[in-house]
Amino acid sequence: MLHFSCDLCGKELLPQADRRYVVKMEVFAAHDPNELTEDDLSDDHLESLSEMLQELEETGDDDPEIAPAYKHIRFDLCPACHQKFLRDPLNKDTIKFDFSEN
């Protein structure tokens, strides 16, 4: 038997009694390709590609500054958290700054 809990509040969701909602997100780098020019087609990029691959081998794949190009995320939510998510999907309302009035 599968066990589900709300990924936001932690409430256990019973398959027979509780309604649950699934939120799926895809995160990827936006890429707007530039127009190719004759110079792009005539240049030999093999050397620059080789340098990039060598740098990647030296630094390794575990560099935290390099974000993955694509990420798929899935969340299970209870009805209350589902409503909360729909009202504010980016959680902007909870981020409040309390600046002093100098």
PEBELHU-V977871 format. One record per residue. N is the residue number from 1. RES is the residue in one small letter. PHI is phi in whole degrees, 0 to 359 (* if undefined). OMEGA is omega in whole degrees, 0 to 359 (none if undefined). Layout:
n={N,N}
res={RES,RES}
phi={PHI,PHI}
omega={OMEGA,OMEGA}
This chain:
n={1,2,3,4,5,6,7,8,9,10,11,12,13,14,15,16,17,18,19,20,21,22,23,24,25,26,27,28,29,30,31,32,33,34,35,36,37,38,39,40,41,42,43,44,45,46,47,48,49,50,51,52,53,54,55,56,57,58,59,60,61,62,63,64,65,66,67,68,69,70,71,72,73,74,75,76,77,78,79,80,81,82,83,84,85,86,87,88,89,90,91,92,93,94,95,96,97,98,99,100,101,102}
res={m,l,h,f,s,c,d,l,c,g,k,e,l,l,p,q,a,d,r,r,y,v,v,k,m,e,v,f,a,a,h,d,p,n,e,l,t,e,d,d,l,s,d,d,h,l,e,s,l,s,e,m,l,q,e,l,e,e,t,g,d,d,d,p,e,i,a,p,a,y,k,h,i,r,f,d,l,c,p,a,c,h,q,k,f,l,r,d,p,l,n,k,d,t,i,k,f,d,f,s,e,n}
phi={*,281,244,237,220,292,286,262,256,89,298,288,251,275,301,278,254,257,274,231,238,250,248,243,231,242,240,211,287,284,231,252,295,282,292,287,247,298,297,297,284,272,289,261,266,297,293,294,295,298,296,297,294,294,299,296,295,288,275,87,273,269,290,292,282,266,278,296,290,216,216,251,236,227,231,257,233,283,303,293,289,298,297,298,295,295,290,213,297,263,59,286,290,274,270,240,252,250,272,283,265,272}
omega={179,179,178,171,181,181,179,184,178,181,177,181,180,184,183,190,188,172,176,181,179,176,177,179,172,179,180,180,176,182,176,184,177,178,177,177,177,179,179,182,182,180,176,185,183,181,180,176,178,178,179,179,179,177,180,177,182,183,181,182,186,179,183,181,180,180,178,182,182,178,176,183,180,179,170,182,173,181,181,180,175,178,179,180,181,179,185,186,180,177,182,182,183,179,181,176,181,181,176,180,181,none}
